[in-house]
């Protein structure tokens, strides 16, 4: 499965991505990803631990999702990125746009603050 969406603690959406976030990977998950983030407008965390590759299309999807949620008054936090994916995130300074955390517990704490 490329994407798994669940609810944590009754009011936080958890999206787990298990794919490459290149053009074909984004094509497979983007509609469900955006719907899960923006539909309810509630806080969300995104697990990147199973993302094997992150390209510009994936970065665009993450930013678009965060902006859509922000317009509804919600907040998103990314967590669990592998060393390679984290390197890409650091290179583009994505943490200036979307908060990041190392673990799910840290992400939950940030999304609630």
SENU-758422 format. One line per field, with one value per residue: residue in one letter; x, y, z of N, C-alpha, C in turn. Coordinates in nm, 2 decimals. Layout:
! residues N
rest	(a; ...) .
n_c1	(X; ...) .
n_c2	(Y; ...) .
n_c3	(Z; ...) .
ca_c1	(X; ...) .
ca_c2	(Y; ...) .
ca_c3	(Z; ...) .
c_c1	(X; ...) .
c_c2	(Y; ...) .
c_c3	(Z; ...) .
! end
This chain:
! residues 113
rest	(x; x; x; x; x; x; x; x; x; x; x; x; x; x; x; x; x; x; x; x; x; x; x; x; x; x; x; x; x; x; x; x; x; x; x; x; x; x; x; x; x; x; x; x; x; x; x; x; x; x; x; x; x; x; x; x; x; x; x; x; x; x; x; x; x; x; x; x; x; x; x; x; x; x; x; x; x; x; x; x; x; x; x; x; x; x; x; x; x; x; x; x; x; x; x; x; x; x; x; x; x; x; x; x; x; x; x; x; x; x; x; x; x) .
n_c1	(0.08; 0.05; -0.02; -0.14; -0.40; -0.50; -0.66; -0.55; -0.57; -0.83; -0.85; -0.64; -0.50; -0.32; -0.09; 0.06; 0.31; 0.43; 0.62; 0.79; 0.85; 0.84; 0.76; 0.58; 0.51; 0.39; 0.17; 0.02; -0.06; -0.14; -0.40; -0.55; -0.39; -0.41; -0.68; -0.71; -0.57; -0.69; -0.97; -1.10; -0.98; -0.83; -0.56; -0.26; -0.02; 0.26; 0.40; 0.71; 0.89; 0.90; 0.94; 1.13; 1.25; 1.27; 1.15; 1.12; 0.85; 0.73; 0.80; 0.65; 0.39; 0.38; 0.41; 0.18; -0.02; 0.02; -0.03; -0.30; -0.42; -0.35; -0.51; -0.75; -0.73; -0.57; -0.28; 0.02; 0.27; 0.57; 0.74; 1.00; 1.17; 1.40; 1.76; 1.86; 1.63; 1.58; 1.81; 1.75; 1.52; 1.64; 1.81; 1.64; 1.53; 1.28; 1.18; 1.13; 0.89; 0.72; 0.67; 0.90; 0.98; 1.15; 1.04; 0.72; 0.59; 0.72; 0.62; 0.35; 0.34; 0.43; 0.24; 0.02; 0.09) .
n_c2	(-0.12; 0.22; 0.44; 0.51; 0.59; 0.71; 0.76; 0.93; 0.95; 1.05; 1.30; 1.37; 1.33; 1.07; 1.02; 0.78; 0.73; 0.51; 0.49; 0.59; 0.93; 1.05; 1.15; 0.93; 0.81; 1.02; 1.07; 0.84; 0.87; 1.13; 1.24; 1.11; 1.18; 1.47; 1.49; 1.36; 1.54; 1.80; 1.76; 1.74; 1.94; 1.92; 1.87; 1.71; 1.45; 1.34; 1.05; 0.98; 0.77; 0.54; 0.63; 0.61; 0.78; 1.12; 1.36; 1.67; 1.68; 1.54; 1.71; 1.94; 1.83; 1.79; 2.05; 2.17; 2.03; 2.10; 2.38; 2.38; 2.26; 2.45; 2.67; 2.59; 2.61; 2.42; 2.22; 2.07; 1.82; 1.68; 1.36; 1.12; 1.09; 0.92; 0.91; 0.99; 1.11; 1.31; 1.46; 1.58; 1.73; 1.90; 2.03; 2.18; 2.34; 2.28; 2.27; 2.53; 2.58; 2.37; 2.22; 1.98; 1.66; 1.40; 1.17; 0.99; 1.05; 1.30; 1.45; 1.45; 1.60; 1.85; 1.91; 1.96; 2.18) .
n_c3	(0.00; -0.08; 0.06; 0.39; 0.60; 0.91; 1.23; 1.51; 1.86; 1.84; 1.72; 1.55; 1.23; 1.09; 0.84; 0.66; 0.44; 0.19; -0.04; -0.33; -0.36; -0.63; -0.97; -1.07; -0.82; -0.67; -0.84; -0.78; -0.51; -0.45; -0.47; -0.26; -0.05; -0.04; 0.00; 0.25; 0.42; 0.38; 0.40; 0.66; 0.80; 1.03; 1.28; 1.15; 1.11; 0.92; 0.82; 0.71; 0.70; 0.54; 0.29; 0.01; -0.17; -0.26; -0.46; -0.66; -0.72; -0.51; -0.30; -0.37; -0.34; -0.07; 0.03; -0.09; 0.03; 0.31; 0.29; 0.21; 0.43; 0.63; 0.54; 0.63; 0.89; 1.02; 1.12; 1.01; 1.06; 0.96; 0.99; 1.08; 0.86; 0.65; 0.64; 0.38; 0.27; 0.45; 0.41; 0.16; 0.23; 0.41; 0.24; 0.08; 0.27; 0.39; 0.64; 0.71; 0.61; 0.67; 0.98; 1.13; 1.27; 1.45; 1.55; 1.59; 1.83; 1.90; 1.68; 1.72; 1.96; 1.86; 1.67; 1.83; 1.97) .
ca_c1	(0.00; 0.13; -0.06; -0.23; -0.46; -0.56; -0.68; -0.48; -0.63; -0.96; -0.85; -0.52; -0.49; -0.19; -0.08; 0.18; 0.35; 0.52; 0.64; 0.89; 0.77; 0.88; 0.64; 0.48; 0.46; 0.30; 0.05; -0.06; -0.10; -0.17; -0.55; -0.58; -0.31; -0.47; -0.82; -0.69; -0.52; -0.77; -1.11; -1.15; -0.92; -0.78; -0.42; -0.22; 0.12; 0.29; 0.51; 0.80; 0.99; 0.90; 0.96; 1.26; 1.31; 1.19; 1.19; 1.05; 0.70; 0.69; 0.81; 0.54; 0.27; 0.39; 0.38; 0.05; -0.11; 0.03; -0.10; -0.45; -0.46; -0.34; -0.62; -0.87; -0.69; -0.50; -0.14; 0.08; 0.41; 0.64; 0.83; 1.05; 1.24; 1.53; 1.88; 1.86; 1.51; 1.61; 1.91; 1.67; 1.44; 1.73; 1.87; 1.54; 1.49; 1.14; 1.14; 1.09; 0.75; 0.64; 0.75; 0.94; 1.01; 1.22; 0.95; 0.58; 0.56; 0.76; 0.53; 0.22; 0.36; 0.44; 0.11; -0.07; 0.14) .
ca_c2	(0.00; 0.34; 0.54; 0.46; 0.70; 0.66; 0.87; 0.91; 1.02; 1.11; 1.43; 1.39; 1.24; 1.02; 0.97; 0.70; 0.71; 0.40; 0.49; 0.69; 1.05; 1.10; 1.17; 0.82; 0.79; 1.13; 1.04; 0.73; 0.90; 1.28; 1.27; 1.06; 1.26; 1.60; 1.47; 1.33; 1.66; 1.91; 1.73; 1.77; 2.06; 1.89; 1.85; 1.59; 1.42; 1.26; 0.96; 0.96; 0.67; 0.44; 0.70; 0.58; 0.88; 1.24; 1.45; 1.79; 1.65; 1.51; 1.83; 2.02; 1.77; 1.81; 2.19; 2.20; 1.97; 2.18; 2.50; 2.35; 2.24; 2.58; 2.75; 2.54; 2.63; 2.30; 2.22; 1.94; 1.80; 1.56; 1.29; 0.99; 1.08; 0.85; 1.00; 1.04; 1.20; 1.42; 1.54; 1.65; 1.82; 2.01; 2.11; 2.28; 2.41; 2.26; 2.30; 2.67; 2.59; 2.26; 2.17; 1.84; 1.59; 1.27; 1.05; 1.01; 1.13; 1.44; 1.51; 1.47; 1.71; 1.97; 1.94; 2.00; 2.31) .
ca_c3	(0.00; -0.10; 0.16; 0.49; 0.67; 1.03; 1.32; 1.64; 1.97; 1.81; 1.64; 1.47; 1.12; 1.06; 0.70; 0.64; 0.30; 0.17; -0.18; -0.38; -0.40; -0.76; -1.04; -1.06; -0.68; -0.64; -0.92; -0.72; -0.38; -0.43; -0.44; -0.13; 0.05; -0.03; 0.06; 0.39; 0.49; 0.37; 0.41; 0.79; 0.85; 1.17; 1.28; 1.09; 1.10; 0.80; 0.84; 0.59; 0.73; 0.43; 0.16; -0.03; -0.26; -0.26; -0.58; -0.65; -0.72; -0.37; -0.22; -0.41; -0.28; 0.08; 0.05; -0.12; 0.14; 0.43; 0.27; 0.21; 0.57; 0.70; 0.51; 0.71; 1.03; 1.07; 1.11; 0.97; 1.10; 0.90; 1.08; 1.05; 0.73; 0.64; 0.62; 0.25; 0.25; 0.54; 0.34; 0.06; 0.31; 0.47; 0.13; 0.03; 0.39; 0.40; 0.78; 0.72; 0.57; 0.74; 1.09; 1.12; 1.39; 1.43; 1.59; 1.59; 1.96; 1.88; 1.58; 1.79; 2.05; 1.78; 1.60; 1.93; 2.03) .
c_c1	(0.09; 0.10; -0.16; -0.27; -0.53; -0.58; -0.62; -0.55; -0.76; -0.96; -0.73; -0.51; -0.35; -0.18; 0.06; 0.21; 0.45; 0.54; 0.76; 0.80; 0.84; 0.75; 0.54; 0.43; 0.36; 0.17; -0.04; -0.12; -0.16; -0.31; -0.59; -0.51; -0.38; -0.61; -0.81; -0.65; -0.63; -0.92; -1.16; -1.09; -0.86; -0.63; -0.38; -0.07; 0.14; 0.42; 0.59; 0.90; 1.00; 0.91; 1.11; 1.33; 1.22; 1.24; 1.10; 0.90; 0.65; 0.70; 0.69; 0.41; 0.27; 0.35; 0.24; -0.05; -0.10; -0.04; -0.25; -0.50; -0.46; -0.46; -0.75; -0.84; -0.62; -0.35; -0.09; 0.22; 0.46; 0.73; 0.89; 1.13; 1.37; 1.64; 1.88; 1.75; 1.53; 1.71; 1.84; 1.59; 1.52; 1.78; 1.77; 1.48; 1.34; 1.09; 1.10; 0.94; 0.66; 0.73; 0.78; 0.98; 1.08; 1.13; 0.81; 0.54; 0.60; 0.66; 0.40; 0.23; 0.36; 0.31; 0.01; -0.03; 0.09) .
c_c2	(0.12; 0.45; 0.48; 0.58; 0.65; 0.79; 0.83; 1.00; 1.10; 1.24; 1.46; 1.29; 1.20; 0.96; 0.90; 0.68; 0.60; 0.39; 0.59; 0.82; 1.12; 1.12; 1.05; 0.80; 0.89; 1.11; 0.94; 0.78; 1.04; 1.30; 1.23; 1.14; 1.40; 1.59; 1.44; 1.45; 1.76; 1.89; 1.78; 1.89; 2.04; 1.87; 1.72; 1.58; 1.32; 1.18; 0.93; 0.85; 0.56; 0.51; 0.68; 0.68; 1.00; 1.33; 1.58; 1.78; 1.62; 1.63; 1.92; 1.96; 1.80; 1.96; 2.23; 2.15; 2.06; 2.32; 2.49; 2.34; 2.37; 2.67; 2.71; 2.55; 2.52; 2.32; 2.08; 1.94; 1.67; 1.50; 1.17; 0.98; 1.00; 0.96; 1.07; 1.14; 1.32; 1.52; 1.63; 1.76; 1.94; 2.10; 2.22; 2.36; 2.40; 2.29; 2.44; 2.69; 2.49; 2.22; 2.02; 1.79; 1.46; 1.16; 1.09; 1.09; 1.27; 1.52; 1.54; 1.59; 1.84; 2.01; 1.99; 2.14; 2.43) .
c_c3	(0.00; 0.01; 0.26; 0.58; 0.79; 1.12; 1.45; 1.75; 1.94; 1.73; 1.56; 1.36; 1.10; 0.92; 0.69; 0.49; 0.29; 0.02; -0.21; -0.41; -0.52; -0.84; -1.04; -0.92; -0.64; -0.71; -0.85; -0.58; -0.36; -0.40; -0.30; -0.02; 0.07; 0.04; 0.21; 0.47; 0.49; 0.41; 0.55; 0.85; 1.00; 1.16; 1.22; 1.10; 0.98; 0.83; 0.71; 0.60; 0.62; 0.30; 0.13; -0.11; -0.26; -0.37; -0.56; -0.65; -0.58; -0.28; -0.25; -0.34; -0.13; 0.11; 0.02; -0.02; 0.27; 0.41; 0.27; 0.35; 0.65; 0.67; 0.58; 0.86; 1.10; 1.06; 1.08; 1.01; 1.03; 1.00; 1.02; 0.92; 0.75; 0.62; 0.49; 0.22; 0.33; 0.48; 0.23; 0.13; 0.36; 0.35; 0.08; 0.15; 0.41; 0.54; 0.80; 0.68; 0.65; 0.86; 1.07; 1.26; 1.36; 1.45; 1.59; 1.72; 1.95; 1.78; 1.64; 1.89; 1.97; 1.72; 1.70; 1.99; 1.95) .
! end
